[in-house]
Each structure stands twice: as C-alpha cells, then as structure tokens.
Amino acid sequence: MRAYVVNQDSVTWRMIDDEAVIVHAGTSEYFSLNQLGTWLWGLLEKPRTTADLISALGARYRLDGESLT
C-alpha cells in the first residue's frame, strides 16, 4: 500500500497566521493551505496511507465510513 509523506528535500513550510505556507525548493512556487489543508499537511509529517487519512478525517468530523467513500 502506498504511503504519503512530506518530501523534506523538495519543500519547506512554515505556519503563518494559522495557515501552512509551502515553498517548493526547485521552482520557488509557493502555496498556502486553508485550515483543513493545514491539518492534513500536519498529518503528513510521518508516512500515511490513503486509508489513514480517510480514517483521520472521519474521526475529526465524526463521519462513518459510508459517508467518506
């Protein structure tokens, strides 16, 4: 099963006003994430599968598996 994790060699990021701001080292493109995106980004500090992320979303918003698939 594939796992996702932040590629620390390609991006750097900082929290600014409760939002994650991400800069790609190779292109200097930057992205800002809203509250949910920032929360998900934080989960990717260690490897997570798609199932892990869906489960975390379900727990956060109290949704059952049927609502998430």
N, C-alpha and C positions, 0 to 999 in steps of 0.2 A: 504494500500500500504506500502511496506517495505521501510524503510529509512536506510541509511548507515551513520555512523559517526565514527571517530577515537575513539577507546576504550582507553581512557587515563589511565586506570588501568593496561592495558596489554602492552602498548608500550610507548616508549619515542622517541622523534625525535628532530633533530637539522638540521639547514641549514649549509652546508659546501660547499663552492665554488659553490653556486647556485644550489646545489642538496640536496634533503632531504635524511638524513641518519636515518633509523629507527631501533631501538633495541627492540626486544621482551623481556619483563621482565622475563617471565617464562623459556625461553630457551636460552637466550643470543644470539640468532641468530640476525644478522643484515642484512639490505637491503639498497641499495642505489637506488634512483629513478632518471631517466633522467629528462629533462626539462618538458616534458608533464606530466609524473607521479608526479613530484613535484607540478605542478599546480593543478592537480586533487586532490592530497593529501590535499592541502590547502583548497580546497572546502569542504572537509570532516570535517572541524573543527566544523561545525554545521550539523545537520541531512539533508541529501539529498536523494531524490528518484532517481531511475534509470532515470526517465523522466527528472528530474532536471539536472542530469549530462549530458545527451544527449543534452538537450537544451543549456547548457553552452558550450559544445563542438561545437555545430552548430554555436553559436554566435561568439565564438573565431575564428573559421576557415571559417566563412561565408558560411556555408553549409545549404542546405534546408533539411527538414525532410525526404524526399525521399532518399537522399544521406546517411543519418545516420541510416536508418533501413534496 
